[in-house]
Amino acid sequence: MNNLIDAILEIAKQNPGGFTVKLPTLEWVTKGYVCAYIETQNCFDREGLEKVVKHALENSQIVGGWLDAENNLYYYDSSRVFDTENEAIEFGRQNKQLAIFDLNNFREIRL
């Protein structure tokens, strides 16, 4: 588990704009609509990432991260990837998210 955490921390360091990867291979997810689970809201630093990885391994096996330029914190999420925007929006609303991310067009969709 520590090796996986270390590898994700390195991905985050090299990708401050954000990333989405599949566990345990760390293969990049490049298409679909990404939405985080409410259970991993406000997870940052190594401790938060550990919580995210545990949750992701038990659920959809997707981890994402992004830098909030306003507070300079790098947030981590256990996420799901959907084929359609509507499915992601519905899941996002159920999980009290402010936005989902469209990997197909690399854009945020506010909810």
A tleap script that builds the chain and sets N, CA, C and O, in Angstrom:
source leaprc.protein.ff14SB
mol = sequence {
  NMET ASN ASN LEU ILE ASP ALA ILE LEU GLU
  ILE ALA LYS GLN ASN PRO GLY GLY PHE THR
  VAL LYS LEU PRO THR LEU GLU TRP VAL THR
  LYS GLY TYR VAL CYS ALA TYR ILE GLU THR
  GLN ASN CYS PHE ASP ARG GLU GLY LEU GLU
  LYS VAL VAL LYS HIE ALA LEU GLU ASN SER
  GLN ILE VAL GLY GLY TRP LEU ASP ALA GLU
  ASN ASN LEU TYR TYR TYR ASP SER SER ARG
  VAL PHE ASP THR GLU ASN GLU ALA ILE GLU
  PHE GLY ARG GLN ASN LYS GLN LEU ALA ILE
  PHE ASP LEU ASN ASN PHE ARG GLU ILE ARG
  CLEU
}
set mol.1.N position { 0.827 -1.205 0.000 }
set mol.1.CA position { 0.000 0.000 0.000 }
set mol.1.C position { 0.870 1.267 0.000 }
set mol.1.O position { 0.549 2.240 -0.683 }
set mol.2.N position { 1.965 1.255 0.762 }
set mol.2.CA position { 2.833 2.429 0.817 }
set mol.2.C position { 3.449 2.741 -0.541 }
set mol.2.O position { 3.604 3.909 -0.897 }
set mol.3.N position { 3.803 1.702 -1.305 }
set mol.3.CA position { 4.366 1.930 -2.634 }
set mol.3.C position { 3.340 2.581 -3.553 }
set mol.3.O position { 3.685 3.446 -4.358 }
set mol.4.N position { 2.097 2.173 -3.436 }
set mol.4.CA position { 1.029 2.755 -4.237 }
set mol.4.C position { 0.817 4.219 -3.867 }
set mol.4.O position { 0.673 5.071 -4.744 }
set mol.5.N position { 0.799 4.507 -2.580 }
set mol.5.CA position { 0.649 5.885 -2.096 }
set mol.5.C position { 1.802 6.744 -2.613 }
set mol.5.O position { 1.582 7.843 -3.122 }
set mol.6.N position { 3.038 6.238 -2.480 }
set mol.6.CA position { 4.207 6.985 -2.945 }
set mol.6.C position { 4.129 7.266 -4.443 }
set mol.6.O position { 4.463 8.363 -4.891 }
set mol.7.N position { 3.692 6.279 -5.211 }
set mol.7.CA position { 3.586 6.449 -6.662 }
set mol.7.C position { 2.545 7.508 -7.015 }
set mol.7.O position { 2.767 8.311 -7.921 }
set mol.8.N position { 1.422 7.519 -6.318 }
set mol.8.CA position { 0.379 8.519 -6.579 }
set mol.8.C position { 0.860 9.906 -6.167 }
set mol.8.O position { 0.580 10.884 -6.861 }
set mol.9.N position { 1.568 10.007 -5.065 }
set mol.9.CA position { 2.131 11.300 -4.652 }
set mol.9.C position { 3.078 11.841 -5.725 }
set mol.9.O position { 3.103 13.044 -5.983 }
set mol.10.N position { 3.847 10.966 -6.340 }
set mol.10.CA position { 4.761 11.395 -7.402 }
set mol.10.C position { 3.974 11.841 -8.643 }
set mol.10.O position { 4.337 12.828 -9.283 }
set mol.11.N position { 2.905 11.122 -8.980 }
set mol.11.CA position { 2.049 11.534 -10.101 }
set mol.11.C position { 1.485 12.927 -9.834 }
set mol.11.O position { 1.474 13.776 -10.725 }
set mol.12.N position { 1.018 13.161 -8.607 }
set mol.12.CA position { 0.461 14.468 -8.244 }
set mol.12.C position { 1.520 15.563 -8.367 }
set mol.12.O position { 1.239 16.653 -8.866 }
set mol.13.N position { 2.720 15.270 -7.914 }
set mol.13.CA position { 3.810 16.250 -7.979 }
set mol.13.C position { 4.110 16.628 -9.426 }
set mol.13.O position { 4.370 17.793 -9.725 }
set mol.14.N position { 4.074 15.654 -10.314 }
set mol.14.CA position { 4.379 15.892 -11.722 }
set mol.14.C position { 3.192 16.447 -12.508 }
set mol.14.O position { 3.356 16.912 -13.636 }
set mol.15.N position { 1.995 16.401 -11.914 }
set mol.15.CA position { 0.778 16.825 -12.611 }
set mol.15.C position { -0.074 17.737 -11.725 }
set mol.15.O position { -1.163 17.348 -11.302 }
set mol.16.N position { 0.413 18.944 -11.444 }
set mol.16.CA position { -0.339 19.832 -10.544 }
set mol.16.C position { -1.717 20.211 -11.077 }
set mol.16.O position { -2.604 20.563 -10.301 }
set mol.17.N position { -1.902 20.142 -12.385 }
set mol.17.CA position { -3.206 20.467 -12.954 }
set mol.17.C position { -4.257 19.400 -12.727 }
set mol.17.O position { -5.451 19.646 -12.897 }
set mol.18.N position { -3.808 18.203 -12.338 }
set mol.18.CA position { -4.737 17.133 -12.029 }
set mol.18.C position { -4.428 15.850 -12.767 }
set mol.18.O position { -3.657 15.833 -13.726 }
set mol.19.N position { -5.044 14.778 -12.306 }
set mol.19.CA position { -4.855 13.455 -12.905 }
set mol.19.C position { -6.016 12.565 -12.511 }
set mol.19.O position { -6.716 12.831 -11.534 }
set mol.20.N position { -6.215 11.500 -13.286 }
set mol.20.CA position { -7.176 10.450 -12.962 }
set mol.20.C position { -6.533 9.132 -13.378 }
set mol.20.O position { -6.170 8.952 -14.540 }
set mol.21.N position { -6.393 8.209 -12.421 }
set mol.21.CA position { -5.752 6.922 -12.704 }
set mol.21.C position { -6.570 5.774 -12.144 }
set mol.21.O position { -7.359 5.939 -11.213 }
set mol.22.N position { -6.360 4.598 -12.738 }
set mol.22.CA position { -7.016 3.365 -12.299 }
set mol.22.C position { -6.049 2.605 -11.401 }
set mol.22.O position { -4.858 2.496 -11.695 }
set mol.23.N position { -6.579 2.088 -10.309 }
set mol.23.CA position { -5.775 1.282 -9.386 }
set mol.23.C position { -5.912 -0.189 -9.722 }
set mol.23.O position { -6.958 -0.593 -10.230 }
set mol.24.N position { -4.929 -0.986 -9.470 }
set mol.24.CA position { -3.621 -0.674 -8.888 }
set mol.24.C position { -2.558 -0.356 -9.934 }
set mol.24.O position { -1.402 -0.115 -9.585 }
set mol.25.N position { -2.938 -0.351 -11.233 }
set mol.25.CA position { -1.941 -0.213 -12.298 }
set mol.25.C position { -1.441 1.212 -12.502 }
set mol.25.O position { -0.375 1.423 -13.080 }
set mol.26.N position { -2.205 2.184 -12.030 }
set mol.26.CA position { -1.935 3.614 -12.217 }
set mol.26.C position { -2.007 4.025 -13.691 }
set mol.26.O position { -1.393 5.007 -14.110 }
set mol.27.N position { -2.764 3.257 -14.457 }
set mol.27.CA position { -3.015 3.600 -15.855 }
set mol.27.C position { -3.905 4.841 -15.900 }
set mol.27.O position { -4.896 4.925 -15.174 }
set mol.28.N position { -3.553 5.793 -16.745 }
set mol.28.CA position { -4.321 7.031 -16.852 }
set mol.28.C position { -5.688 6.759 -17.462 }
set mol.28.O position { -5.810 6.006 -18.428 }
set mol.29.N position { -6.715 7.379 -16.887 }
set mol.29.CA position { -8.062 7.360 -17.451 }
set mol.29.C position { -8.150 8.597 -18.343 }
set mol.29.O position { -7.911 9.713 -17.880 }
set mol.30.N position { -8.489 8.409 -19.610 }
set mol.30.CA position { -8.430 9.517 -20.560 }
set mol.30.C position { -9.765 9.871 -21.200 }
set mol.30.O position { -9.850 10.818 -21.982 }
set mol.31.N position { -10.811 9.113 -20.871 }
set mol.31.CA position { -12.117 9.448 -21.444 }
set mol.31.C position { -13.212 9.165 -20.433 }
set mol.31.O position { -13.048 8.375 -19.503 }
set mol.32.N position { -14.326 9.832 -20.643 }
set mol.32.CA position { -15.463 9.674 -19.748 }
set mol.32.C position { -15.691 10.915 -18.901 }
set mol.32.O position { -15.053 11.951 -19.089 }
set mol.33.N position { -16.614 10.778 -17.970 }
set mol.33.CA position { -17.003 11.864 -17.077 }
set mol.33.C position { -16.712 11.419 -15.651 }
set mol.33.O position { -17.222 10.392 -15.204 }
set mol.34.N position { -15.902 12.179 -14.940 }
set mol.34.CA position { -15.409 11.793 -13.622 }
set mol.34.C position { -16.176 12.539 -12.541 }
set mol.34.O position { -16.423 13.742 -12.638 }
set mol.35.N position { -16.546 11.784 -11.506 }
set mol.35.CA position { -17.217 12.384 -10.353 }
set mol.35.C position { -16.734 11.702 -9.088 }
set mol.35.O position { -16.592 10.480 -9.046 }
set mol.36.N position { -16.481 12.496 -8.054 }
set mol.36.CA position { -15.966 11.981 -6.788 }
set mol.36.C position { -17.082 11.480 -5.882 }
set mol.36.O position { -18.226 11.929 -5.955 }
set mol.37.N position { -16.712 10.542 -5.034 }
set mol.37.CA position { -17.601 10.066 -3.972 }
set mol.37.C position { -17.575 11.057 -2.814 }
set mol.37.O position { -16.538 11.648 -2.513 }
set mol.38.N position { -18.718 11.230 -2.173 }
set mol.38.CA position { -18.809 12.131 -1.020 }
set mol.38.C position { -17.918 11.651 0.143 }
set mol.38.O position { -17.442 12.459 0.940 }
set mol.39.N position { -17.704 10.348 0.227 }
set mol.39.CA position { -16.927 9.788 1.346 }
set mol.39.C position { -15.477 10.263 1.367 }
set mol.39.O position { -14.805 10.167 2.394 }
set mol.40.N position { -14.995 10.773 0.238 }
set mol.40.CA position { -13.605 11.227 0.216 }
set mol.40.C position { -13.498 12.733 -0.033 }
set mol.40.O position { -12.497 13.210 -0.568 }
set mol.41.N position { -14.527 13.471 0.357 }
set mol.41.CA position { -14.479 14.928 0.273 }
set mol.41.C position { -13.344 15.454 1.142 }
set mol.41.O position { -13.069 14.903 2.208 }
set mol.42.N position { -12.695 16.504 0.699 }
set mol.42.CA position { -11.693 17.227 1.472 }
set mol.42.C position { -10.540 16.356 1.959 }
set mol.42.O position { -10.106 16.475 3.105 }
set mol.43.N position { -10.055 15.492 1.100 }
set mol.43.CA position { -8.886 14.673 1.418 }
set mol.43.C position { -7.662 15.280 0.741 }
set mol.43.O position { -7.626 15.443 -0.478 }
set mol.44.N position { -6.679 15.605 1.538 }
set mol.44.CA position { -5.429 16.115 1.010 }
set mol.44.C position { -4.293 15.581 1.871 }
set mol.44.O position { -4.555 14.977 2.911 }
set mol.45.N position { -3.095 15.776 1.489 }
set mol.45.CA position { -1.858 15.276 2.087 }
set mol.45.C position { -1.841 13.739 2.108 }
set mol.45.O position { -2.777 13.099 1.629 }
set mol.46.N position { -0.808 13.172 2.647 }
set mol.46.CA position { -0.653 11.713 2.611 }
set mol.46.C position { -1.780 10.987 3.356 }
set mol.46.O position { -2.280 9.963 2.890 }
set mol.47.N position { -2.164 11.511 4.484 }
set mol.47.CA position { -3.236 10.884 5.278 }
set mol.47.C position { -4.543 10.844 4.486 }
set mol.47.O position { -5.236 9.826 4.478 }
set mol.48.N position { -4.870 11.929 3.834 }
set mol.48.CA position { -6.079 11.964 3.022 }
set mol.48.C position { -5.992 11.015 1.844 }
set mol.48.O position { -6.972 10.354 1.499 }
set mol.49.N position { -4.816 10.945 1.224 }
set mol.49.CA position { -4.631 10.043 0.094 }
set mol.49.C position { -4.784 8.590 0.518 }
set mol.49.O position { -5.332 7.786 -0.236 }
set mol.50.N position { -4.314 8.238 1.703 }
set mol.50.CA position { -4.492 6.870 2.199 }
set mol.50.C position { -5.972 6.515 2.305 }
set mol.50.O position { -6.379 5.417 1.927 }
set mol.51.N position { -6.769 7.440 2.818 }
set mol.51.CA position { -8.215 7.222 2.906 }
set mol.51.C position { -8.825 7.048 1.515 }
set mol.51.O position { -9.668 6.176 1.305 }
set mol.52.N position { -8.395 7.881 0.570 }
set mol.52.CA position { -8.903 7.831 -0.796 }
set mol.52.C position { -8.565 6.493 -1.449 }
set mol.52.O position { -9.425 5.872 -2.073 }
set mol.53.N position { -7.318 6.046 -1.308 }
set mol.53.CA position { -6.897 4.795 -1.929 }
set mol.53.C position { -7.662 3.614 -1.342 }
set mol.53.O position { -8.099 2.735 -2.085 }
set mol.54.N position { -7.829 3.578 -0.038 }
set mol.54.CA position { -8.596 2.495 0.590 }
set mol.54.C position { -10.021 2.471 0.047 }
set mol.54.O position { -10.539 1.408 -0.297 }
set mol.55.N position { -10.654 3.635 -0.031 }
set mol.55.CA position { -12.021 3.710 -0.537 }
set mol.55.C position { -12.066 3.268 -2.002 }
set mol.55.O position { -12.934 2.487 -2.390 }
set mol.56.N position { -11.136 3.764 -2.809 }
set mol.56.CA position { -11.127 3.438 -4.239 }
set mol.56.C position { -10.931 1.942 -4.467 }
set mol.56.O position { -11.589 1.358 -5.328 }
set mol.57.N position { -10.047 1.324 -3.715 }
set mol.57.CA position { -9.803 -0.108 -3.883 }
set mol.57.C position { -11.050 -0.930 -3.566 }
set mol.57.O position { -11.230 -2.014 -4.120 }
set mol.58.N position { -11.910 -0.428 -2.684 }
set mol.58.CA position { -13.136 -1.129 -2.306 }
set mol.58.C position { -14.320 -0.760 -3.208 }
set mol.58.O position { -15.385 -1.371 -3.112 }
set mol.59.N position { -14.141 0.229 -4.075 }
set mol.59.CA position { -15.251 0.697 -4.909 }
set mol.59.C position { -14.868 0.667 -6.390 }
set mol.59.O position { -14.728 -0.415 -6.959 }
set mol.60.N position { -14.700 1.795 -7.008 }
set mol.60.CA position { -14.512 1.830 -8.455 }
set mol.60.C position { -13.058 1.767 -8.917 }
set mol.60.O position { -12.799 1.696 -10.118 }
set mol.61.N position { -12.116 1.791 -7.993 }
set mol.61.CA position { -10.683 1.689 -8.281 }
set mol.61.C position { -10.160 2.849 -9.118 }
set mol.61.O position { -9.245 2.677 -9.923 }
set mol.62.N position { -10.742 4.030 -8.927 }
set mol.62.CA position { -10.309 5.236 -9.631 }
set mol.62.C position { -9.901 6.283 -8.592 }
set mol.62.O position { -10.632 6.544 -7.637 }
set mol.63.N position { -8.717 6.878 -8.795 }
set mol.63.CA position { -8.235 7.952 -7.930 }
set mol.63.C position { -7.906 9.154 -8.801 }
set mol.63.O position { -7.288 9.029 -9.859 }
set mol.64.N position { -8.329 10.311 -8.336 }
set mol.64.CA position { -8.005 11.551 -9.027 }
set mol.64.C position { -7.437 12.556 -8.061 }
set mol.64.O position { -7.563 12.422 -6.843 }
set mol.65.N position { -6.812 13.561 -8.625 }
set mol.65.CA position { -6.266 14.624 -7.799 }
set mol.65.C position { -6.213 15.922 -8.577 }
set mol.65.O position { -6.184 15.931 -9.808 }
set mol.66.N position { -6.200 17.028 -7.828 }
set mol.66.CA position { -6.144 18.354 -8.446 }
set mol.66.C position { -5.694 19.377 -7.421 }
set mol.66.O position { -5.965 19.245 -6.228 }
set mol.67.N position { -5.004 20.397 -7.902 }
set mol.67.CA position { -4.496 21.469 -7.048 }
set mol.67.C position { -5.496 22.606 -7.009 }
set mol.67.O position { -5.909 23.123 -8.047 }
set mol.68.N position { -5.885 22.995 -5.794 }
set mol.68.CA position { -6.741 24.163 -5.604 }
set mol.68.C position { -5.815 25.371 -5.469 }
set mol.68.O position { -5.146 25.539 -4.449 }
set mol.69.N position { -5.783 26.198 -6.492 }
set mol.69.CA position { -4.873 27.344 -6.518 }
set mol.69.C position { -5.207 28.383 -5.450 }
set mol.69.O position { -4.346 29.172 -5.060 }
set mol.70.N position { -6.451 28.384 -4.976 }
set mol.70.CA position { -6.843 29.370 -3.967 }
set mol.70.C position { -6.224 29.092 -2.609 }
set mol.70.O position { -5.813 30.025 -1.919 }
set mol.71.N position { -6.149 27.811 -2.206 }
set mol.71.CA position { -5.586 27.494 -0.886 }
set mol.71.C position { -4.286 26.701 -0.986 }
set mol.71.O position { -3.689 26.344 0.030 }
set mol.72.N position { -3.848 26.426 -2.224 }
set mol.72.CA position { -2.605 25.700 -2.500 }
set mol.72.C position { -2.586 24.295 -1.901 }
set mol.72.O position { -1.519 23.783 -1.564 }
set mol.73.N position { -3.753 23.669 -1.766 }
set mol.73.CA position { -3.848 22.289 -1.299 }
set mol.73.C position { -4.124 21.382 -2.489 }
set mol.73.O position { -4.912 21.715 -3.373 }
set mol.74.N position { -3.462 20.231 -2.495 }
set mol.74.CA position { -3.695 19.242 -3.535 }
set mol.74.C position { -4.716 18.246 -2.991 }
set mol.74.O position { -4.444 17.534 -2.025 }
set mol.75.N position { -5.885 18.202 -3.613 }
set mol.75.CA position { -6.985 17.352 -3.166 }
set mol.75.C position { -6.966 16.023 -3.907 }
set mol.75.O position { -6.631 15.959 -5.090 }
set mol.76.N position { -7.331 14.962 -3.191 }
set mol.76.CA position { -7.437 13.625 -3.762 }
set mol.76.C position { -8.868 13.141 -3.607 }
set mol.76.O position { -9.528 13.435 -2.610 }
set mol.77.N position { -9.348 12.394 -4.604 }
set mol.77.CA position { -10.705 11.866 -4.584 }
set mol.77.C position { -10.730 10.419 -5.039 }
set mol.77.O position { -10.004 10.025 -5.952 }
set mol.78.N position { -11.576 9.633 -4.388 }
set mol.78.CA position { -11.992 8.355 -4.935 }
set mol.78.C position { -13.154 8.693 -5.853 }
set mol.78.O position { -14.108 9.350 -5.437 }
set mol.79.N position { -13.079 8.248 -7.090 }
set mol.79.CA position { -14.042 8.689 -8.090 }
set mol.79.C position { -14.637 7.537 -8.881 }
set mol.79.O position { -14.175 6.398 -8.821 }
set mol.80.N position { -15.682 7.882 -9.624 }
set mol.80.CA position { -16.261 6.979 -10.617 }
set mol.80.C position { -16.171 7.654 -11.970 }
set mol.80.O position { -16.224 8.880 -12.067 }
set mol.81.N position { -16.035 6.858 -13.004 }
set mol.81.CA position { -16.017 7.374 -14.369 }
set mol.81.C position { -17.250 6.845 -15.088 }
set mol.81.O position { -17.547 5.651 -15.057 }
set mol.82.N position { -17.951 7.751 -15.728 }
set mol.82.CA position { -19.191 7.416 -16.429 }
set mol.82.C position { -19.032 7.623 -17.925 }
set mol.82.O position { -18.227 8.444 -18.364 }
set mol.83.N position { -19.800 6.879 -18.701 }
set mol.83.CA position { -19.783 7.032 -20.151 }
set mol.83.C position { -20.571 8.254 -20.605 }
set mol.83.O position { -20.258 8.853 -21.633 }
set mol.84.N position { -21.604 8.624 -19.830 }
set mol.84.CA position { -22.441 9.751 -20.244 }
set mol.84.C position { -22.409 10.868 -19.208 }
set mol.84.O position { -22.253 10.637 -18.009 }
set mol.85.N position { -22.560 12.069 -19.710 }
set mol.85.CA position { -22.596 13.257 -18.857 }
set mol.85.C position { -23.767 13.198 -17.878 }
set mol.85.O position { -23.617 13.550 -16.708 }
set mol.86.N position { -24.931 12.755 -18.353 }
set mol.86.CA position { -26.121 12.714 -17.493 }
set mol.86.C position { -25.941 11.786 -16.294 }
set mol.86.O position { -26.357 12.116 -15.184 }
set mol.87.N position { -25.317 10.620 -16.518 }
set mol.87.CA position { -25.059 9.694 -15.406 }
set mol.87.C position { -24.128 10.334 -14.375 }
set mol.87.O position { -24.350 10.212 -13.170 }
set mol.88.N position { -23.101 11.006 -14.850 }
set mol.88.CA position { -22.146 11.646 -13.948 }
set mol.88.C position { -22.799 12.782 -13.174 }
set mol.88.O position { -22.540 12.956 -11.983 }
set mol.89.N position { -23.635 13.546 -13.840 }
set mol.89.CA position { -24.325 14.649 -13.171 }
set mol.89.C position { -25.240 14.115 -12.078 }
set mol.89.O position { -25.271 14.657 -10.973 }
set mol.90.N position { -25.982 13.062 -12.377 }
set mol.90.CA position { -26.874 12.468 -11.366 }
set mol.90.C position { -26.073 11.973 -10.166 }
set mol.90.O position { -26.441 12.239 -9.022 }
set mol.91.N position { -24.984 11.258 -10.419 }
set mol.91.CA position { -24.130 10.763 -9.332 }
set mol.91.C position { -23.533 11.941 -8.559 }
set mol.91.O position { -23.442 11.904 -7.332 }
set mol.92.N position { -23.133 12.971 -9.279 }
set mol.92.CA position { -22.572 14.154 -8.633 }
set mol.92.C position { -23.553 14.827 -7.696 }
set mol.92.O position { -23.187 15.230 -6.592 }
set mol.93.N position { -24.770 14.947 -8.121 }
set mol.93.CA position { -25.798 15.555 -7.263 }
set mol.93.C position { -26.069 14.677 -6.043 }
set mol.93.O position { -26.237 15.185 -4.935 }
set mol.94.N position { -26.110 13.361 -6.246 }
set mol.94.CA position { -26.319 12.439 -5.118 }
set mol.94.C position { -25.177 12.521 -4.116 }
set mol.94.O position { -25.379 12.304 -2.921 }
set mol.95.N position { -23.974 12.833 -4.598 }
set mol.95.CA position { -22.794 12.888 -3.748 }
set mol.95.C position { -22.389 14.311 -3.376 }
set mol.95.O position { -21.270 14.554 -2.925 }
set mol.96.N position { -23.324 15.255 -3.572 }
set mol.96.CA position { -23.154 16.648 -3.164 }
set mol.96.C position { -21.863 17.287 -3.711 }
set mol.96.O position { -21.154 18.002 -3.002 }
set mol.97.N position { -21.587 17.007 -4.986 }
set mol.97.CA position { -20.411 17.580 -5.637 }
set mol.97.C position { -20.762 18.925 -6.272 }
set mol.97.O position { -21.907 19.155 -6.661 }
set mol.98.N position { -19.781 19.801 -6.374 }
set mol.98.CA position { -19.967 21.095 -7.021 }
set mol.98.C position { -19.778 20.998 -8.528 }
set mol.98.O position { -20.278 21.829 -9.286 }
set mol.99.N position { -19.043 19.959 -8.953 }
set mol.99.CA position { -18.751 19.826 -10.378 }
set mol.99.C position { -18.356 18.388 -10.685 }
set mol.99.O position { -18.021 17.608 -9.793 }
set mol.100.N position { -18.406 18.063 -11.970 }
set mol.100.CA position { -17.839 16.824 -12.491 }
set mol.100.C position { -16.781 17.250 -13.507 }
set mol.100.O position { -16.688 18.429 -13.848 }
set mol.101.N position { -15.985 16.295 -13.991 }
set mol.101.CA position { -14.974 16.650 -14.980 }
set mol.101.C position { -15.145 15.795 -16.227 }
set mol.101.O position { -15.233 14.569 -16.158 }
set mol.102.N position { -15.187 16.470 -17.359 }
set mol.102.CA position { -15.328 15.841 -18.671 }
set mol.102.C position { -13.930 15.602 -19.228 }
set mol.102.O position { -13.280 16.533 -19.703 }
set mol.103.N position { -13.465 14.346 -19.169 }
set mol.103.CA position { -12.134 14.016 -19.686 }
set mol.103.C position { -12.090 14.056 -21.215 }
set mol.103.O position { -11.026 14.271 -21.797 }
set mol.104.N position { -13.227 13.853 -21.864 }
set mol.104.CA position { -13.281 13.854 -23.328 }
set mol.104.C position { -12.908 15.221 -23.897 }
set mol.104.O position { -12.244 15.315 -24.929 }
set mol.105.N position { -13.344 16.278 -23.212 }
set mol.105.CA position { -13.105 17.647 -23.663 }
set mol.105.C position { -12.259 18.453 -22.686 }
set mol.105.O position { -12.052 19.652 -22.873 }
set mol.106.N position { -11.778 17.793 -21.654 }
set mol.106.CA position { -10.941 18.389 -20.619 }
set mol.106.C position { -11.536 19.686 -20.087 }
set mol.106.O position { -10.941 20.759 -20.192 }
set mol.107.N position { -12.754 19.551 -19.500 }
set mol.107.CA position { -13.429 20.729 -18.966 }
set mol.107.C position { -14.239 20.358 -17.734 }
set mol.107.O position { -14.728 19.236 -17.603 }
set mol.108.N position { -14.366 21.309 -16.851 }
set mol.108.CA position { -15.195 21.159 -15.658 }
set mol.108.C position { -16.633 21.498 -16.030 }
set mol.108.O position { -16.900 22.420 -16.801 }
set mol.109.N position { -17.561 20.712 -15.449 }
set mol.109.CA position { -18.980 20.983 -15.629 }
set mol.109.C position { -19.550 21.252 -14.239 }
set mol.109.O position { -19.659 20.340 -13.420 }
set mol.110.N position { -19.906 22.488 -13.982 }
set mol.110.CA position { -20.471 22.877 -12.685 }
set mol.110.C position { -21.883 22.311 -12.545 }
set mol.110.O position { -22.648 22.275 -13.508 }
set mol.111.N position { -22.214 21.873 -11.336 }
set mol.111.CA position { -23.553 21.321 -11.076 }
set mol.111.C position { -24.426 22.352 -10.392 }
set mol.111.O position { -25.588 22.075 -10.092 }
savepdb mol mol.pdb
quit
